[in-house]
Amino acid sequence: MSQRLRHSRGVTLIEMMVGLVVGLLAVLVIAQALSFTEGQKRTTITGTDAQVNGALALHAVSRDVQMAGYGLTNSASALGCEIRASNDSGATTQTLPLAPVVITDGANGAPDTIQILDSNKPYAVPYRVTEDHPRTAANFFLGSALGIAVGDLMLAVPATIDANNWCTLFNVTGANGNGSSSGNGNGNGSGNGGNGNGQGQNQIIHNSGSSGVWNQPGGQTLFPAAGYPAGSYLVNLGQFVQRLYAIQNESLTLTTRLWSTQVTAPPPDNLFPDIVQLQAMYGKDTNNDGVIDTWDNTTPLTNDNAAWKQVLAVRIALVARSDTFEKTEVTTANPLWDVGKGVTVNDNTLVDCNQSKCIALDVGAGVAGDARHYRYKVFDIIVPLRNMLWKS
């Protein structure tokens, strides 16, 4: 009896505990392997998202920069001219430079903003002013008025650009003599808007405070004191478009303003998330040999035509961030912008860039705190301003 009991006894407590320990160790190893694999999977997936967001964001910006200046750069002599405009509500005069691209430098490593101007007019041809246009007149006499229609947005460009002569934005209220009453070109602001008192049918009319958003009420005091003499010219802007790319709330945003209908800029649109940095530089040909010899983020002064004519390209860098918060610190230093060796760069802190990667792109106060727990990817491109090169 005792022998049968001895052969049929079960597992002892010690054996059970040893089995549990072995099983727990196996579960722990498997769990760690699965956790590591899942973490790698998330990193890969979010890294792909950052790649896609960064590539699409860079494409969006570079596409618009390529078109910058269309319809505005026919005459290089107008580059940099200060544009003045006052809408029909009598609001404060608005100004901006006539430049394809304007880079506003972010202070202390903050993201830059890029402003782009262009026109959608299919025939971007300037119209020569044939008769002196006094400040208070409401008729422009032109060599040709082909293609100009009532309501078109026009830009008057003086023959000489300086502090006393600027560009003025206005709407057409009558074209080729077919319009409302207007000035007769002699500065008295009156007349019949017919055939220009024998001076021909090639004229356009711009009555103050009517038939257009940008006709200043109360007389054209927005024009230079000397008006626009013969030899000045007009540009038909069509849909004058102003685009502003910026970084807000860790996203790339775009503000699109159609000056033909909008007297103020609308709220920005969020384009791509997890874009944390935007930096840009002008490519300048300082010795007029057709080759870019320096890169900097110094915006030429308004009315400095010679400086604006040097700008032939824009260099852009975007930094995309993964959207996964890593448990460990995976980024301990700011990513670097690779601008190539032997490139003369002036980016506030650098004079010469003798090594390839030399410009740090701040992704969060020098990569501190939570910023260290994300991964980053730098995207960059050089965009020629083809409308500057083609004078298109």
C-alpha positions as CSV (number, residue, x, y, z in Angstrom):
1,M,0.0,0.0,0.0
2,S,2.7,2.5,0.9
3,Q,4.7,1.5,-2.1
4,R,1.7,2.3,-4.4
5,L,1.2,5.7,-2.8
6,R,4.9,6.4,-3.2
7,H,4.8,5.8,-6.9
8,S,1.6,7.9,-7.5
9,R,2.6,11.1,-5.7
10,G,2.1,14.5,-7.6
11,V,4.4,17.6,-8.2
12,T,6.0,19.1,-5.2
13,L,5.7,22.8,-4.3
14,I,9.3,23.4,-5.1
15,E,8.9,22.0,-8.6
16,M,5.8,24.1,-9.2
17,M,7.6,27.3,-8.1
18,V,10.6,26.5,-10.4
19,G,8.2,25.9,-13.3
20,L,6.5,29.3,-12.6
21,V,9.8,31.1,-12.5
22,V,10.8,29.5,-15.8
23,G,7.5,30.4,-17.4
24,L,7.6,34.0,-16.1
25,L,11.1,34.4,-17.5
26,A,10.0,33.1,-20.9
27,V,7.0,35.5,-20.8
28,L,9.3,38.4,-19.9
29,V,11.7,37.7,-22.7
30,I,8.8,37.4,-25.2
31,A,7.2,40.6,-24.0
32,Q,10.4,42.5,-24.3
33,A,11.0,41.2,-27.8
34,L,7.4,42.2,-28.8
35,S,7.8,45.6,-27.1
36,F,11.1,46.3,-28.9
37,T,9.6,45.1,-32.2
38,E,6.5,47.2,-31.8
39,G,8.6,50.2,-30.9
40,Q,10.7,49.8,-34.0
41,K,7.6,49.4,-36.0
42,R,6.1,52.7,-34.6
43,T,9.4,54.5,-35.2
44,T,9.5,53.3,-38.8
45,I,5.9,54.2,-39.4
46,T,6.2,57.7,-37.9
47,G,9.5,58.2,-39.6
48,T,7.7,57.5,-42.9
49,D,5.0,60.0,-41.9
50,A,7.7,62.6,-41.3
51,Q,9.3,61.8,-44.7
52,V,6.0,62.2,-46.4
53,N,5.0,65.4,-44.6
54,G,8.4,67.0,-45.1
55,A,8.6,66.1,-48.8
56,L,5.1,67.4,-49.5
57,A,5.7,70.6,-47.5
58,L,8.9,71.3,-49.4
59,H,7.2,70.6,-52.7
60,A,4.4,73.0,-51.9
61,V,6.8,75.8,-51.0
62,S,9.2,75.3,-53.8
63,R,6.4,75.1,-56.4
64,D,5.1,78.6,-55.5
65,V,8.6,80.0,-55.2
66,Q,9.3,78.8,-58.8
67,M,6.3,80.9,-60.0
68,A,7.2,83.9,-57.9
69,G,7.3,87.2,-59.8
70,Y,5.2,86.1,-62.8
71,G,3.7,89.2,-64.3
72,L,5.8,91.5,-62.1
73,T,9.3,91.2,-63.4
74,N,8.9,92.2,-67.0
75,S,11.0,95.3,-66.3
76,A,13.9,94.8,-63.9
77,S,13.8,98.5,-63.2
78,A,10.6,98.1,-61.1
79,L,12.0,95.5,-58.7
80,G,11.9,96.7,-55.1
81,C,9.5,99.5,-55.8
82,E,7.3,100.3,-52.8
83,I,3.7,99.5,-53.6
84,R,1.1,101.7,-51.9
85,A,-2.6,100.9,-51.8
86,S,-5.6,102.3,-50.0
87,N,-9.0,100.5,-50.2
88,D,-12.3,102.2,-50.8
89,S,-13.3,102.2,-47.1
90,G,-10.6,104.8,-46.5
91,A,-8.5,102.4,-44.3
92,T,-4.8,103.0,-43.6
93,T,-2.5,102.9,-46.5
94,Q,-0.9,99.4,-47.0
95,T,2.6,99.0,-48.4
96,L,4.7,96.1,-49.6
97,P,7.8,95.9,-51.9
98,L,7.4,94.8,-55.5
99,A,9.6,91.7,-55.1
100,P,9.0,88.0,-56.1
101,V,10.1,86.6,-52.8
102,V,10.6,88.3,-49.4
103,I,12.2,86.4,-46.6
104,T,11.5,87.6,-43.0
105,D,14.2,86.3,-40.7
106,G,13.0,84.7,-37.5
107,A,14.7,86.1,-34.4
108,N,17.0,83.9,-32.3
109,G,16.7,80.8,-34.5
110,A,12.9,81.0,-34.8
111,P,11.4,79.9,-38.2
112,D,11.5,82.3,-41.1
113,T,8.5,83.3,-43.2
114,I,8.5,83.4,-47.0
115,Q,6.3,85.9,-48.9
116,I,5.6,85.3,-52.6
117,L,4.0,87.7,-55.1
118,D,2.7,86.8,-58.5
119,S,0.0,87.5,-61.0
120,N,-2.2,85.1,-63.0
121,K,-2.6,87.4,-66.0
122,P,-1.9,85.2,-69.2
123,Y,-0.2,88.1,-71.0
124,A,2.0,89.9,-68.6
125,V,2.9,92.9,-70.8
126,P,3.6,96.4,-69.4
127,Y,1.6,99.4,-70.9
128,R,3.6,102.5,-71.6
129,V,2.2,105.8,-70.3
130,T,2.2,108.3,-73.3
131,E,1.0,111.5,-71.5
132,D,1.9,113.0,-68.1
133,H,-0.5,111.8,-65.5
134,P,-0.8,114.5,-62.7
135,R,-1.5,113.4,-59.2
136,T,-5.2,114.4,-59.2
137,A,-6.0,113.2,-62.7
138,A,-8.2,110.1,-63.3
139,N,-7.1,109.2,-66.9
140,F,-4.0,107.2,-67.9
141,F,-3.2,107.6,-71.6
142,L,-1.4,104.6,-73.0
143,G,0.3,103.4,-76.1
144,S,-2.1,100.5,-76.1
145,A,-5.0,99.4,-73.8
146,L,-5.5,96.0,-75.3
147,G,-6.7,93.5,-72.8
148,I,-7.6,96.0,-70.1
149,A,-11.2,95.7,-68.7
150,V,-13.3,97.5,-66.1
151,G,-12.5,96.2,-62.7
152,D,-8.9,95.1,-63.5
153,L,-6.3,95.6,-60.8
154,M,-3.5,97.8,-62.2
155,L,-0.1,98.9,-60.8
156,A,1.4,102.2,-61.8
157,V,5.2,102.1,-62.0
158,P,7.1,105.4,-62.2
159,A,9.9,106.0,-64.7
160,T,12.2,106.7,-61.8
161,I,11.9,104.9,-58.5
162,D,13.1,106.7,-55.4
163,A,11.7,107.9,-52.0
164,N,9.5,110.5,-53.8
165,N,8.3,108.1,-56.6
166,W,6.6,104.8,-55.7
167,C,4.2,102.3,-57.3
168,T,0.4,102.7,-56.8
169,L,-2.3,100.0,-56.9
170,F,-5.7,100.9,-58.4
171,N,-8.8,99.5,-60.1
172,V,-9.9,100.4,-63.6
173,T,-13.4,102.0,-63.8
174,G,-13.4,102.7,-67.6
175,A,-11.3,101.4,-70.5
176,N,-10.7,102.7,-74.0
177,G,-12.9,105.7,-73.4
178,N,-15.9,103.5,-72.3
179,G,-16.5,104.3,-68.7
180,S,-17.8,106.6,-66.1
181,S,-16.9,110.3,-66.0
182,S,-13.3,110.9,-65.3
183,G,-10.4,113.4,-65.3
184,N,-9.1,114.8,-68.6
185,G,-5.4,114.2,-67.9
186,N,-4.7,117.8,-67.0
187,G,-4.9,117.3,-63.2
188,N,-8.4,118.9,-62.6
189,G,-10.1,115.6,-61.9
190,S,-13.0,116.3,-64.3
191,G,-14.0,115.5,-67.8
192,N,-16.3,113.2,-69.7
193,G,-14.3,110.0,-70.0
194,G,-14.8,110.0,-73.7
195,N,-12.0,110.0,-76.2
196,G,-9.5,111.8,-74.0
197,N,-10.1,115.3,-75.6
198,G,-8.6,114.2,-78.9
199,Q,-5.7,112.3,-77.4
200,G,-7.0,109.0,-78.6
201,Q,-8.9,106.0,-77.4
202,N,-6.1,104.2,-75.6
203,Q,-6.9,105.4,-72.1
204,I,-8.0,103.9,-68.9
205,I,-10.0,105.6,-66.1
206,H,-9.8,105.2,-62.4
207,N,-12.4,107.2,-60.5
208,S,-11.8,107.7,-56.9
209,G,-13.8,105.7,-54.4
210,S,-15.8,103.7,-57.0
211,S,-15.9,100.6,-59.1
212,G,-13.1,98.9,-57.4
213,V,-11.7,97.9,-54.0
214,W,-8.5,99.9,-54.4
215,N,-9.7,103.3,-55.6
216,Q,-8.8,105.7,-52.8
217,P,-11.8,107.9,-51.9
218,G,-11.4,111.7,-51.8
219,G,-8.9,112.0,-54.7
220,Q,-5.7,110.3,-55.6
221,T,-3.4,111.6,-52.9
222,L,-1.9,108.1,-52.9
223,F,-0.1,108.9,-56.1
224,P,3.3,110.7,-55.9
225,A,3.3,114.4,-55.8
226,A,4.7,114.6,-59.4
227,G,2.2,112.0,-60.6
228,Y,3.2,109.5,-63.3
229,P,5.0,111.3,-66.2
230,A,5.2,110.0,-69.7
231,G,7.6,107.0,-69.8
232,S,6.0,105.5,-66.7
233,Y,4.1,102.2,-67.3
234,L,1.2,100.2,-66.0
235,V,1.0,96.5,-65.2
236,N,-2.3,94.6,-65.4
237,L,-2.1,92.3,-62.4
238,G,-5.1,90.2,-63.0
239,Q,-5.5,88.2,-59.8
240,F,-2.7,89.7,-57.7
241,V,-1.8,86.9,-55.3
242,Q,0.2,87.2,-52.1
243,R,1.2,84.0,-50.4
244,L,2.8,83.7,-47.0
245,Y,4.4,80.5,-45.7
246,A,5.1,80.2,-42.0
247,I,5.4,77.8,-39.1
248,Q,2.6,78.0,-36.5
249,N,1.8,75.5,-33.8
250,E,4.3,73.1,-35.3
251,S,2.6,73.0,-38.7
252,L,3.4,74.6,-42.0
253,T,0.7,77.2,-42.8
254,L,-0.2,79.1,-45.9
255,T,-2.0,82.5,-46.0
256,T,-3.3,83.2,-49.5
257,R,-4.5,86.8,-50.2
258,L,-6.2,87.7,-53.4
259,W,-5.7,91.5,-53.6
260,S,-8.4,91.9,-56.2
261,T,-11.1,91.1,-53.6
262,Q,-9.5,91.0,-50.2
263,V,-8.5,94.2,-48.4
264,T,-7.0,92.2,-45.5
265,A,-5.3,88.9,-45.3
266,P,-7.5,85.9,-44.4
267,P,-6.7,83.4,-41.6
268,P,-3.9,81.0,-42.5
269,D,-4.6,77.4,-43.6
270,N,-2.8,74.5,-41.9
271,L,-1.0,72.5,-44.7
272,F,1.2,69.9,-43.1
273,P,1.6,68.9,-39.4
274,D,4.8,68.3,-37.5
275,I,6.9,70.8,-39.5
276,V,8.9,72.6,-36.8
277,Q,11.4,74.7,-38.7
278,L,11.6,76.8,-41.9
279,Q,14.8,78.6,-42.9
280,A,15.5,80.4,-46.2
281,M,18.3,82.3,-47.8
282,Y,18.6,84.5,-50.9
283,G,21.0,83.4,-53.6
284,K,22.6,86.5,-54.9
285,D,24.8,87.3,-57.9
286,T,26.8,90.2,-56.5
287,N,29.2,90.7,-59.4
288,N,26.6,90.4,-62.3
289,D,28.2,87.5,-63.9
290,G,25.1,85.3,-63.9
291,V,26.4,83.0,-61.2
292,I,25.3,83.0,-57.6
293,D,28.2,83.8,-55.4
294,T,26.7,84.3,-51.9
295,W,23.8,83.1,-49.8
296,D,22.3,85.2,-47.1
297,N,19.0,86.1,-45.4
298,T,19.4,89.9,-45.7
299,T,16.4,91.3,-47.4
300,P,17.2,94.2,-49.7
301,L,15.8,97.6,-48.8
302,T,12.6,98.9,-50.4
303,N,13.4,100.9,-53.6
304,D,16.9,99.4,-53.7
305,N,16.5,98.2,-57.3
306,A,20.2,97.2,-57.7
307,A,20.1,94.9,-54.7
308,W,16.8,93.2,-55.7
309,K,18.2,92.5,-59.2
310,Q,20.9,90.4,-57.6
311,V,18.4,87.9,-56.1
312,L,18.2,84.9,-58.5
313,A,17.4,82.0,-56.3
314,V,16.1,80.9,-52.9
315,R,17.5,78.2,-50.7
316,I,14.9,76.6,-48.4
317,A,15.3,74.1,-45.5
318,L,12.4,72.5,-43.7
319,V,12.6,70.2,-40.6
320,A,9.9,67.5,-40.2
321,R,9.3,65.8,-36.8
322,S,8.1,62.3,-36.1
323,D,4.8,62.3,-34.2
324,T,5.9,59.5,-31.8
325,F,7.2,60.5,-28.4
326,E,10.1,58.2,-27.7
327,K,10.7,56.9,-24.1
328,T,14.4,57.6,-24.4
329,E,16.2,60.7,-25.6
330,V,16.8,60.1,-29.3
331,T,17.9,63.6,-30.4
332,T,20.5,65.4,-28.3
333,A,21.6,68.1,-30.8
334,N,20.0,70.3,-33.4
335,P,20.0,68.8,-36.9
336,L,22.4,70.4,-39.3
337,W,21.6,72.0,-42.7
338,D,23.9,70.7,-45.4
339,V,24.7,73.7,-47.7
340,G,27.8,72.2,-49.3
341,K,31.5,72.9,-49.0
342,G,33.1,76.1,-50.3
343,V,29.9,78.1,-50.1
344,T,29.9,81.7,-48.9
345,V,27.1,81.9,-46.3
346,N,26.0,84.8,-44.1
347,D,23.3,83.5,-41.8
348,N,23.6,86.0,-38.9
349,T,26.2,83.9,-37.1
350,L,28.2,82.5,-39.9
351,V,30.5,84.3,-42.4
352,D,32.0,81.3,-44.3
353,C,30.8,77.7,-44.4
354,N,33.9,75.6,-45.1
355,Q,32.3,72.4,-44.1
356,S,29.3,70.7,-45.6
357,K,26.9,70.6,-42.6
358,C,27.4,73.8,-40.7
359,I,24.1,75.5,-40.0
360,A,22.2,74.3,-37.0
361,L,18.4,74.3,-37.3
362,D,16.8,74.9,-33.9
363,V,14.0,72.3,-33.3
364,G,13.1,73.4,-29.7
365,A,15.2,75.8,-27.7
366,G,18.4,74.0,-28.7
367,V,16.8,70.6,-28.3
368,A,15.8,70.6,-24.7
369,G,13.1,68.9,-22.7
370,D,10.5,67.0,-24.7
371,A,12.2,68.0,-28.0
372,R,14.9,65.4,-27.3
373,H,12.3,62.6,-27.4
374,Y,11.4,63.1,-31.1
375,R,13.2,62.3,-34.3
376,Y,13.8,64.9,-37.0
377,K,14.5,65.0,-40.7
378,V,15.9,67.9,-42.7
379,F,14.6,68.6,-46.3
380,D,16.2,71.3,-48.4
381,I,16.2,72.6,-52.0
382,I,17.6,75.4,-54.2
383,V,14.8,77.1,-56.2
384,P,15.8,79.3,-59.2
385,L,13.6,82.3,-59.6
386,R,12.9,81.6,-63.2
387,N,10.7,84.6,-63.8
388,M,13.7,86.8,-62.6
389,L,15.9,84.9,-65.1
390,W,13.4,85.1,-67.9
391,K,12.1,88.5,-67.1
392,S,8.6,86.9,-67.4
